Amino acid sequence: MRRWSTAAILATIVAAMSPALSAQWPLHPLKGVPRAPDGKPNLAAPAPRTADGKPEPNGAAAGRRPLVRGGNAGAGFEDGLPFQPWAAQLQKKRFAEEGLNDPDGLCLPQGPLQYHIDPQPFEIIQTPRQLVYISESNYGLRKIYLDGRSLPPPGQVVPYWHGYSVGRWDGDTLVVESNNFHGVDPNNVNAAGLPSSYLGAGWLDHRGSPYTEAMKLTERFRRVNYGLLDIELTVDDPKAYTEPFTVRVVERIVADGSEMIEFVCHENQTFLKLTGRERK
């Protein structure tokens, strides 16, 4: 089994971390960080190798997929995302409401792409049987099984906010497939008769691009070099989109030794009550 080294498991969007945030915990410099002549971390150095001499994921994606920009999965597509008509209408409504029911603001688990593009850091911890993906944002926690199991058929398990995920290695690329998501019901997009939390289900990005419980998500993680992690996401959801599409996110390692901090969004959360939308 191929493994990412300890120095590789913390991948974040560095530029978005404020000094005030990173200064709340003491720094514990990472060991084995490649250095430039001036002593600063050399993030462009080759990706580290495992104990058996095999390279860590180091191949950039062949053929550039559109990058996600500004919280918008469709930013790199000339005609936008291939929405089904109802999904296009819901996305426009969500965007016009300026993220009123974005799960991030409701202290709910976020959509799978939202975790990758948010400014808070995330960490990936690998064990022989599974990967654990921990996001500081809303304390998102995903388990990705590496023990050879198959995805359960759609509807066979209770829908998960983060989906049910299995992973495998394709050369130097970690391929993660997920399904059984807790998504939008196309026949009840306003969650009539349901708790308010259902309005936060099925947000792929921060513009409100929806997904349903029929979505299958495929993520491909590639280690470009020491400092960069390239992630491709393919969304296959025939209920919400007319065809599958693929987008790309690039993450950068935090090599200064800073740690993630506790993020408890639910503590004293009164947003729904204050906006008069709390449902019993």
Order of alpha helices (4+ residues) and beta strands (2+ residues): beta-alpha-alpha-alpha-beta-beta-beta-beta-beta-beta-beta-beta-alpha
